[in-house]
Each structure stands twice: as C-alpha cells, then as structure tokens.
Amino acid sequence: MKTLHRVVIDDARGLDGLDDNSVELVVTSPPYPMIEMWDELFADLDPAIGDHLDDGDGEAAFEGMHAVLDEVWASIDRVLVDGGIACINVGDATRSLDGGFRIYQNHARIIDALTDLGFEPLPEIVWRKPANSAAKFMGSGMVPPNAYVTLEHEYILPFRAGDRRSFEPNADRRYNAAYFWEERNRWFSDLWTDLRGTLQSLDNDDLRDRSGAFPFGLPYRLINMFSVYGDTVCDPFFGTGTTGLAAAVAGRNSVGYELDPAFASVFEERIEDVPALSRRVIGDRLAAHREFVADERAAGETFDYEAAHYDTPVRTSQEQSIRLYAADRVDPTDDGYQVTHTPFDETDD
C-alpha cells in the first residue's frame, strides 16, 4: 500500500487545488479567535479585526475572526465526500477588552457556522488540556467572588457532511482498519483525559510563537475512528504537520494547507521519522491490547474470537480482520512524499 502526502503553501479559504468530493476526513485545529497569539494573523487577513481590537470592541473582533474561518468551513463543505467527517479541535477564549472580562465561546460559534452550512453535528468530545502554569486561577485568587475558573479543556467537534458513507459489502479496507474493542470504548467516550497538550520542539522561536500543535495521539485517534485505509485526510491549518504525520502512520493520504512556507520544512523533517514511529505506535497498540486480554482473563472473562493476523484473542468478530500496516520507506515526489506501507509482521519487528 502506498499513500501520498503533500503540503500546499496557500490560504486555506479556497482549498485551491482540491477537487469537489475528494476528501473523506478533515482533522484540524484552527487559530483560536480571541487568543492573543493569533491577533496579528487574523488582522492580516482582515484589517478591520485589528481596528476592532484597538477600539476594545471584543464582540466585533470575535465575529470578524470567525467570518474568516467561515470561508474555510465553506470550502470544507465543497471538498468532503458525501458522508465525510470534519473534526475541528478548538478551545474557548477568555479576554479582557475595554475594561471588561468575558469568555468567547469559539466552539459554540463554530457549531452554528457548520450547522448553517448543512453539516450534521455529531456528539462532541471534551479533552482535558491542563495548563502548564502553577497558577490555577484567574481574577482575585482566594477572595470571592471575582475569581474565574481556569480553562483546562478543549473541544473536538465532529460533523458529518450528508448521509452516512456507504461501502461495498465486507469491504476489506474497512474491516482491516477496525480498532480493538477496548480502543473503541476509550476513543468513543465524550471525555478524553489520557491526552496532554504538547510542548513545542521547534528550533525557530518565531515558528514556535505561531504554532499551536496538538499531541500526535489526537489526530491519530480521530483518523482511525473516522476513516479507512486509503482515504484522504485534509488539514486546512497544517502548522507543524501533526495531522499529516498521523495520517502517514495510519495508512491514509494527507494534504495540508499552510500560509507560512517555513512550516513545510518542519514537516519535511518530521515525516522522515514515520517508519520508526509507525512501528512504535503499532507495537504499543498490540502490547496494550494483550495487556487488556490478560487483565480480562485474570478477572474470569473469556474470548470467543482470534485475530486472523496476530497471535491474540479479540472480543468481537469485527476485530478478527484487523490488519496493521507499518511504514517501510518515505520517498519524495514532485509535490510531496510517498509512503510505502506493508502489513505489520511481528516476527520481523
């Protein structure tokens, strides 16, 4: 199996170069409106936003920033296949402007925008992203009533475009991409507490200041939940390329859009690690599954099925066909990278 991965240095508002109905999954985390690190970017895209901020008009700035994002959501609607999924990771913002402090509910505004476009909102996921600071409060601290709770969570907002996707009966690429029963129970919970925010490892301080990377496990999990082998995953706000990296490890194609060309070189360095990373991720998944089996058997549980490709029992018949693919090599192409995947064989690891 071969997958293709490319980075387009361009404004994502048009998703130029992507055909209609050519993407099965979108996984992205946009610049968060009303977070100060993104003020300059939004003001560059719409100078009126900078004027609103200078005037202390938070509501107008908030709406202006989301109007910029709305253009991206409209393009996502164009490129997604019928039944395709968009997963948008976003956090709310707290800010003081013109002497007043309030929360700006980015997640609610995005839900409204995509619902207006005709997307079907699916149950959202809250994932806990603890602050690195030891100061766990805002406002007046120990004295009531003017302290505020600290935002330590973000939202993953899944939407479906149109009806559910249809597949040919017993489609191998679907059943080979199954996940383990215990993974399903953990991944499809609406509260994720086992992921943590990631620190930036960029050498360039300017890039670090303009990057809000999420942890690898977040897009990797979503890609496995909402796509099958050979699908194309799009990230309109590519940044350091974590979504593209996760897609390459998961055996999916990817395309990312990024305004700053400097980030393309970051992804170029990261994708070289895909072969080693894919084997580590697969090894961890199989080891975790076997630990689950051992714990269940110790508690008196039995398993009625055996995995076809791995020496382990599984809970359900749908898991029997699980086939994990390791990345063997990464080759440059004219406009990106090709990753060659082969079925993971534990005897070769």
Sequence and secondary structure as in RCSB ss.txt:
>XXXX:A:sequence
MKTLHRVVIDDARGLDGLDDNSVELVVTSPPYPMIEMWDELFADLDPAIGDHLDDGDGEAAFEGMHAVLDEVWAS
IDRVLVDGGIACINVGDATRSLDGGFRIYQNHARIIDALTDLGFEPLPEIVWRKPANSAAKFMGSGMVPPNAYVT
LEHEYILPFRAGDRRSFEPNADRRYNAAYFWEERNRWFSDLWTDLRGTLQSLDNDDLRDRSGAFPFGLPYRLINM
FSVYGDTVCDPFFGTGTTGLAAAVAGRNSVGYELDPAFASVFEERIEDVPALSRRVIGDRLAAHREFVADERAAG
ETFDYEAAHYDTPVRTSQEQSIRLYAADRVDPTDDGYQVTHTPFDETDD
>XXXX:A:secstr
 EEEEEEEES TTS TT  TT EEEEEE    TT GGGHHHHHHH HHHHHHHHTT HHHHHHHHHHHHHHHHHH
HHHHEEEEEEEEEEE  EEEEETTEEEEE HHHHHHHHHHHTT EE   EEEE   SSS   EESTTSTTSEE  
  EEEEEEEE SS     TT HHHHTT   HHHHHHHTSSEE S        S HHHHHT     THHHHHHHHH
H  TT EEEESS TT HHHHHHHHHT EEEEEES THHHHHHHHHHTTHHHHHHHHHHHHHHHHHHHHHHHHHTT
    EE SSSSSEESSGGGTT   EEEEEEEE SSSEEEEEEE  GGG 
